[in-house]
Amino acid sequence: MARHATKIVATLGPASSDPALLEAMIRAGVNVVRLNFSHGKAQDHIDRALLVREAAARAGREVAIMADLQGPKIRVGKFVDGKVMLENGAKFVLDASRTELGDLQGVGLDYKELPRDVKPGDLLLLNDGLIVLTVDVVRGEQVHTTVKVGGELSNNKGINKQGGGLTAPALTAKDMEDIKTAMSFQADYLAVSFPKNATDMEMARQLANVAGAPYNHKPGLIAKIERAEAIPLLDEILRASDGIMVARGDLAVEVGNAVVPALQKRMIKLARQHDKVVITATQMMESMITNPVPTRAEVSDVANAVLDGTDAVMLSAETAAGKYPLQTVEEMAKICEAAEAAEDVELDADFKGQTFTRIDQSIAMGALFTAYHLGAKAIVALTESGSTVLWMSRHRIHIPIYAVTTKVASQRRMALFRNVRALLMDTSADRETAMAQAETHLKLRGIVNTGDVYAITCGDPMGTPGGTNMMRICEVR
């Protein structure tokens, strides 16, 4: 069984859609499978979700499914020959009214609002910042530019504006349809691309809750932080979300590569303070798309995200289209485990100056503190909603947290929480029986043995969400 506390998100794609391979990847440590809605039709995603559920069942684990929305297509159109080679100093026109295919003089736009979003002097970054255009003048629907940094520009490449400021709405008509598709197979998490503020996230939540209502399902919402405008509003976006993704690709293009590592640390810290989850993404093991081993820099990058306190590290093309999807997951799991073993636990410092106003939160913190000082082998939480273990998982502690729940939706959602292993168990309504069942479960799995001490939390009466009000320290007999 994978022993890493940091969770691994893997993107499903052509390279990982073989059922046996996907099962092996889940056994090797994949906790969350990402379905990228930028590719494929609705039925493809429905089929892939079934593939994931079946592979997880064969592996004997539950994994979360994250539906990642495409968001606005801020892209150039297509070219006659599929691409052009732009030379430094050349003139190039981005034309929202153009219907014919592009050439060396200019190209049409998928994003028709661009002429209203830019002014002379603005820098436009195309194809992940590899091509830089300076805006000279805007004439009607045409943006006239000079090529500052040239290179190959091919069909449908993305456009960013340095410093942000493109007005495209976070949720497009396609995203709204995709939310319905994702809810039809009860995706556990919905990742929203390019949100600018809390309102974007609130709208996504409303749409998801309405689409999920026939299935009695509400997903967790992840805000992908990839716009310069989102950075000053991180607090409000976090409050409106269940977690964030540090989407380092588009973010780096808008704010500059150099500031992203410090932003990553700040975002992870802030998410933990808000009791939200956080995923670190983009190019983590990029070289393993074509190579069987990662670079030292990639190993360091993944380890640093773990030491920063991220809940999860994410693989994109590495598992979706790469040559070595299984090896990439195995390598990532090893790096996570080694980094976790090296991290400092500062639990006492964490609690200084903290005030807890809720009973369930106080019990969660009390269990952490006591288990840590007693050297307990495990912390067990009988939980309906998972909020008790979410609070516990915001603090670094080298004691595994086991969440015992009766709800498979809660079990899947907790697959993203750092250092939490969620177990599905039909706990009886009687508290003593439920606690005895939980201990038997731990003994059978070899988690605790005779003489070991563990902490357990639950609610009295049982089964009320948010009702955790009791902690017990047990010694295994």
C-alpha positions, -999 to 999 in steps of 0.1 A, spaced: 0 0 0 12 35 -9 26 51 23 29 88 12 7 113 31 8 139 2 -18 129 -23 -11 124 -60 -35 138 -87 -30 121 -121 -46 132 -154 -63 105 -174 -56 105 -212 -47 82 -241 -15 71 -223 -34 60 -191 -68 47 -204 -59 10 -204 -79 -5 -175 -50 -27 -162 -25 2 -163 -49 26 -146 -54 0 -118 -16 -3 -114 -13 35 -112 -40 36 -84 -21 8 -66 12 28 -70 -3 58 -53 -28 78 -74 -55 93 -51 -73 116 -74 -79 112 -112 -83 144 -132 -105 144 -162 -95 173 -185 -126 188 -201 -105 207 -226 -104 175 -246 -131 150 -256 -169 149 -257 -194 145 -229 -197 107 -235 -159 103 -234 -158 117 -199 -188 96 -187 -170 65 -201 -137 75 -184 -154 81 -151 -167 46 -152 -133 33 -161 -118 51 -130 -145 37 -107 -140 1 -120 -102 3 -118 -104 17 -82 -128 -11 -72 -103 -37 -86 -75 -20 -67 -95 -20 -35 -93 18 -30 -115 47 -35 -101 76 -55 -117 110 -61 -126 121 -96 -118 158 -104 -135 173 -134 -113 202 -147 -133 227 -167 -118 242 -198 -127 278 -191 -125 307 -216 -107 299 -249 -84 329 -251 -66 317 -282 -56 326 -318 -74 309 -347 -59 286 -373 -33 290 -400 -33 280 -436 -3 257 -431 -11 250 -394 16 273 -382 38 304 -391 74 314 -381 73 349 -366 106 369 -369 116 395 -343 106 430 -353 79 418 -378 44 433 -379 15 409 -370 -22 416 -368 -46 398 -344 -80 403 -361 -113 394 -343 -132 399 -376 -110 377 -397 -127 346 -411 -100 332 -434 -71 312 -422 -41 330 -408 -7 337 -425 25 356 -418 7 389 -417 -20 380 -392 -45 355 -377 -81 354 -365 -91 351 -329 -112 326 -309 -114 354 -283 -133 382 -299 -130 406 -270 -93 411 -273 -94 445 -291 -114 459 -262 -91 445 -236 -58 459 -248 -41 493 -255 -9 504 -271 22 494 -251 6 462 -237 26 430 -240 8 399 -252 23 365 -245 14 336 -268 20 299 -265 29 299 -228 50 330 -231 73 317 -258 62 344 -282 59 381 -271 40 407 -291 39 444 -283 6 462 -290 11 492 -313 -24 503 -320 -60 490 -319 -81 497 -350 -117 485 -347 -115 447 -345 -78 446 -353 -49 446 -328 -17 456 -346 14 444 -330 52 441 -334 69 408 -327 92 413 -297 102 376 -292 95 355 -323 92 318 -329 68 292 -342 31 300 -337 7 272 -345 -31 268 -345 -52 277 -314 -23 287 -292 -32 306 -260 -30 343 -254 -21 360 -221 -17 396 -213 13 405 -190 -1 417 -157 -35 402 -164 -66 422 -174 -84 400 -200 -121 402 -193 -132 367 -204 -157 352 -179 -145 322 -160 -175 301 -169 -184 297 -206 -215 281 -221 -194 249 -227 -184 249 -190 -220 251 -180 -228 220 -201 -197 203 -188 -208 208 -152 -240 189 -160 -220 161 -175 -196 160 -145 -226 158 -120 -242 130 -140 -213 108 -128 -210 126 -95 -175 140 -99 -161 145 -64 -143 178 -73 -149 205 -99 -119 226 -109 -128 260 -122 -104 276 -147 -94 313 -146 -117 325 -118 -111 362 -111 -130 366 -78 -153 349 -53 -184 355 -75 -170 332 -102 -167 304 -77 -201 311 -62 -217 309 -96 -199 276 -103 -211 262 -70 -247 272 -77 -246 255 -111 -230 224 -97 -254 221 -68 -284 225 -92 -270 199 -117 -261 176 -88 -295 178 -71 -311 149 -89 -282 127 -77 -282 142 -42 -246 152 -49 -226 183 -41 -190 184 -53 -160 201 -37 -149 232 -57 -113 239 -66 -103 274 -78 -74 273 -103 -53 303 -95 -39 313 -129 -48 350 -134 -29 380 -121 -62 395 -108 -69 365 -86 -38 371 -64 -50 401 -45 -83 384 -39 -70 351 -27 -88 354 7 -122 359 -8 -116 332 -35 -106 307 -7 -137 315 13 -159 307 -17 -140 275 -26 -131 241 -10 -96 244 -22 -73 260 -47 -49 248 -74 -15 266 -78 -17 265 -116 18 276 -123 16 276 -161 -8 304 -169 0 322 -137 37 324 -146 29 338 -180 9 366 -164 30 375 -134 65 363 -146 83 330 -138 105 345 -111 77 354 -86 58 321 -88 78 300 -63 72 326 -35 36 329 -45 33 291 -44 45 291 -8 22 319 2 -8 303 -15 -2 269 3 2 286 36 -30 307 31 -51 277 20 -40 258 52 -49 288 74 -84 289 58 -88 251 64 -89 245 26 -71 220 4 -44 229 -21 -30 212 -52 3 222 -67 3 217 -105 21 222 -138 54 207 -151 62 188 -119 77 158 -137 76 173 -172 108 155 -184 92 121 -177 68 126 -206 97 112 -227 123 100 -201 120 71 -176 136 91 -148 130 127 -135 156 154 -135 171 164 -101 153 198 -104 119 181 -107 127 159 -77 135 190 -58 104 208 -71 80 180 -59 98 177 -26 96 215 -20 59 215 -26 55 187 0 77 206 25 56 237 18 26 217 30 6 211 -2 -22 185 0 -15 171 -34 10 172 -63 -4 170 -98 6 152 -130 -8 165 -164 7 154 -197 31 131 -178 2 106 -172 -22 117 -199 1 115 -229 36 105 -216 56 74 -223 60 64 -187 27 71 -168 32 43 -142 69 50 -135 60 87 -131 35 79 -104 60 55 -87 88 81 -87 64 109 -74 53 86 -45 89 79 -36 98 116 -36 67 125 -14 75 98 11 112 109 14 103 146 18 76 139 44 101 119 65 124 150 66 98 176 75 96 192 110 66 188 132 58 220 151 24 212 165 28 231 197 38 263 178 8 257 155 -16 260 185 -1 291 201 -25 320 198 -52 298 183 -88 301 195 -114 274 188 -151 285 190 -166 252 177 -168 221 198 -160 197 169 -130 218 160 -117 218 196 -121 180 197 -102 176 165 -73 198 178 -74 180 212 -70 146 195 -41 158 174 -23 174 204 -28 143 227 -19 118 201 13 137 193 24 139 229 15 103 237 32 89 206 0 73 194 1 49 164 -30 64 148 -58 89 151 -92 77 142 -122 99 134 -157 86 130 -170 112 106 -200 118 83 -189 150 65 -151 148 69 -147 182 84 -131 168 116 -103 152 96 -99 182 73 -90 203 104 -66 177 116 -50 174 82 -41 212 82 -14 205 108 18 185 102 19 154 123 37 121 115 7 100 128 -17 87 102 -52 99 104 -79 74 96 -114 87 87 -141 61 92 -173 70 73 -205 54 62 -207 75 31 -188 66 -1 -191 103 -13 -173 115 19 -147 87 15 -139 98 -20 -138 135 -11 -113 128 16 -89 112 -9 -75 147 -15 -68 155 22 -31 152 31 -23 125 56 -59 112 57 -68 76 48 -106 72 45 -122 39 53 -158 30 44 -174 11 73 -210 5 81 -207 17 117 -236 8 139 -257 36 154 -245 24 188 -213 43 197 -195 16 217 -201 -10 189 -189 15 163 -157 22 182 -151 -16 187 -157 -21 150 -132 7 141 -105 -9 163 -111 -43 148 -107 -27 114 -74 -12 123 -61 -44 138 -70 -64 107 -51 -39 85 -21 -42 108 -23 -5 117 -24 -11 154 -13 -41 175 -17 -52 211 -3 -25 235 -5 3 209 -22 36 218 -45 55 194 -69 84 197 -105 82 185 -131 110 180 -168 107 173 -202 124 179 -228 115 205 -254 109 192 -238 92 162 -243 102 126 -249 140 129 -227 160 105 -206 185 124 -215 167 156 -181 155 168 -180 162 206 -160 133 221 -125 121 222 -112 88 237 -76 75 241 -75 37 237 -49 11 243 -52 -20 222 -58 -52 243 
